[in-house]
Amino acid sequence: FDGDNQLSIDDLTEAVERITGFNKHGSIRIDRDSAEFVAQV
């Protein structure tokens, strides 16, 4: 996602946020801490 052709925790966290989608108010459904936890696992 950042264009360096390497996966980082930030890239994986962003992927988790994109996968979980948005709620009816247009906000990301998962909070950043939870997304980062999922990315690390």
C-alpha positions as CSV (number, residue, x, y, z in Angstrom):
1,F,0.0,0.0,0.0
2,D,2.9,2.4,0.6
3,G,4.6,1.4,-2.6
4,D,7.8,-0.1,-1.2
5,N,6.9,-3.7,-2.3
6,Q,7.3,-4.9,1.3
7,L,4.6,-5.8,3.8
8,S,4.7,-3.9,7.1
9,I,2.4,-3.9,10.1
10,D,1.0,-0.6,8.8
11,D,0.2,-2.3,5.4
12,L,-1.4,-5.2,7.1
13,T,-3.3,-3.0,9.5
14,E,-4.7,-1.0,6.5
15,A,-5.7,-4.2,4.8
16,V,-7.6,-5.3,7.9
17,E,-9.4,-1.9,8.0
18,R,-10.3,-2.2,4.3
19,I,-11.6,-5.8,4.7
20,T,-13.8,-5.0,7.6
21,G,-15.4,-2.1,5.7
22,F,-17.3,0.9,6.9
23,N,-20.3,1.3,9.1
24,K,-23.5,3.2,8.1
25,H,-21.9,6.5,9.2
26,G,-18.9,6.0,6.9
27,S,-16.4,5.3,9.6
28,I,-14.1,2.3,9.6
29,R,-15.8,-0.6,11.5
30,I,-12.7,-1.6,13.4
31,D,-10.6,0.6,15.6
32,R,-6.9,1.0,14.9
33,D,-5.6,-0.9,17.9
34,S,-7.8,-3.9,17.1
35,A,-6.8,-3.8,13.4
36,E,-3.1,-3.7,14.4
37,F,-3.6,-6.7,16.8
38,V,-5.2,-8.7,14.0
39,A,-2.4,-7.7,11.6
40,Q,0.2,-8.9,14.1
41,V,-1.5,-12.3,14.6
